């Protein structure tokens, strides 16, 4: 093969493979099947490429080549190989054969494809499921899926690819497009890439950093935050509550080459899994786009007849995360923010979090928690984003940056970026210029170059602690960034003359019409 396969070649081919399911199965369902097949094909093609390398090295000694393959990143059993599945594509039990292939692949790679709790990443996907249709239709769809992935454009052997991260790029491309098609359900597994890019740049970490996303979805934001470091010297950690989405995140890490990333499955609030001993693990940077205003996030009461057992209560959280106060049970925003703050290193840790605007001004327990975080001098920036950026909601959101290394500076940067967007058919998006504008403003502030007051008219403002205190710790952006547009002055005298002129013209036209009418009548 002379022509190497490009990112566009693969993107177009994998998106075309989705035609097998379009129109009959919801994208939020079929995404798992397509992404899993991409993962199988990738492991199989890498296996074949390596095997050929060893055959050349050992003068076609197959036994030595097979022994060497046992020490590669992944072991691919014969019946888990894509080619085995392709050769059996016409079998009546092809769905079952794919399930067996996934199970064998997990077993052969337990350290990589099982969580510490013993959950395999493929346990939530079933290629023999009735969701794929009646047996005949299901088999036809799976056969077509295998045929699509056998095409030359999806030859994923590294020696045939134009770049090192093309497979990871294709996976991200698919997830992004699935999110666009899935609409409201997409918010559960994907943060728009422009928002991820913005948050990663705002919170750029130094080499050697530990980076975490406690609600990591499919892992895109976490990967962006890692790649922003600028060197391979960092470690990634994540947790995701949804089992299917957790599996996507694990595969995403491998496809991007982050084999040492630790991604756990479970509820971050009720059952945080990222721990060192009995304590929560600490990080240099924690970034997240948690579910907005999550209902029933906290206390869990299990009823058995007349007996009620409380299996989790934030009031008695064993890690004492909610010492500033417990957020209302119907809105979990500050629960996630608090968790993030509590899991960063003292004196240097940073938090970047996407939140709904209510977080900035709601009162009661949320107001008290907000006040305490401000009084602790951790809040560094409040950035209002444009409306209709996110999947599943048109409401505008904001980014909060907390910095435990703020030291003596008690000022807070406010940015109103509500007008910083490019209009799209279904959604707005942040352009590269908008992202650069926001990041430049934040970095100038972060480097101590900005004095209190207006930085840029109708865009940014530096507020002192006293100002925020005078506003009762309300962080609503219009209280600080004045975007009021004055109406142009009206020249009353000129308007009066224009009215008189128009009335004169009207009178003249009326007289002319009356003349025509008299002629017609006469």
C-alpha positions, 0 to 999 in steps of 0.5 A: 500500500503506497498511500497512507490512511489519513484522519479524514479517510478513517473518519469518513469510513467509520461514520459511513459504517453507522449507516447500518443502524441509522433510521432504525436504532437510536444513536445513543444505543448504537454508538456503543456497538460501533465504538466497540467494533472500532476498538476490536478492529484496532487491537486486531490490526495492531496485533497483525502489524506487530506479528509481521514485525516479529516474523521478519525479526525471527526469520519467519519463526512463528513460535518465537513470534507468538511468544513475543506477542504475549508481551505486547500491550494486548493479547488478542485470542484467535476467536477475539480477532476481527478476522475470525468474526469477519469469517463467521459473519454469515453464522446465525449466532454471529451476535453470540460469537461477538459476545464470546470474543469480547469476553475472551478478550477481557479475560486475556487482558484482565489487568487492562480491561477489568476494573479493580472491582472486577467489572469487565468493560464489555459487560454492559454491551450485548451484540445478541440484544433484541435492541438490534432487531429481530434475529434476521435483521440483527444478523444482517446489521452485524454482518454489514457492520463487519463488512464496513470495518473490513474496508481498506479505509479501515485498515488500522495497522500503525504502519499504514496510518499517516499519524500516531493518534489517528485512531484516537482522533477517529474515536473522538470524531465518532463520539462527537457526531453521536453526541450531535445526533443523540441530542439531549442524551448526549450530555451524559457522555460528551462535553463539546470539544470547544468547551473542553479545549477552553477549560483545558487551556484555562487550567493548563497543568505543569509536567508531572501533574496528576489530573482528574475528572470525577465525572469523566463521561467518555474521557474527552475532557480529561484527555484534552487536559492531559494533552495541554501539559505539553509533555508525556509526563502526567497521569490521568484519573477519572470516575464515571457513574454510567457503566456503558460510558465508563467503558467508552472512557477506558477504550478512549484512553487506550486508543489515545495511548494513555494505557496507564490512565486509571478510570473507575466506575461508580458514583463519585459522590456516594462511592468515590473510587479514587483513593489512597488507603482510606483517604481520597486521592489528591490531584494537581488539577481537577476538571469536570462538566458534572450533570447540571443541578442533579436531583437526588444526588445525596442521601440514600434511604433503603426501605424494607417494610417498616425498617429504613436504612440510610446507606449514604448521608452527606451529613455524615460523609466519611471523607468530611467533604461537605464541612462547608454545608450540604447542598439541597437534595434537588441540586447537586452542583455544589456537591460536585464542586466541593468534592473537586475542591477537597481532592486537590492539593493544598497550596497549589491545586486547581479546579475548573468546572462547568456549572449552570448559572444558578450556582452563581447566585442561588441562596440558602445552603448553596449561598453559604457554601459559596460564601465560604469558598470565596472567604477561603480565597480560592475562587479565581475566575467566573466565566459566563459562556454563550447559550446553546453550546451544550447538548441537551440544554440551550441554557448558558453555562459558566466556568468557575476556576478555583486555585488553592495557590492564590496566596495574597491576591483576593481579587476575582476575574469576571468575564462575560463571553455570552456574545463570543460564539459562532452560530450553528445549525443546531448549536452555537460553538466557540471559535478559536478566536473566542477561545484565545480571547478568553484564555489571554484575559485569564492568563493576564489576570493569573499573572498579576497584570490586572488591577481591580476594575474594568479590563475590557468594556462589556467583557471583563472586570476584576472585582475585589473581595469587598465588592463581592462581599457588598453583593452578598457573595452573589457572583451573578456576572451582570453585577460586575461586567456592565453590558448595558448598551445605551440607546442613541439620543433622539433629536426631538426637533428633527423627528418633529420636522420629519413628522410634519414633512411626512404629514404634508406629503400624505396630505398631498397624496390624499388630494391627488387620490381625491382628484382621481376619484372625482374623474372616475365618478364624473 
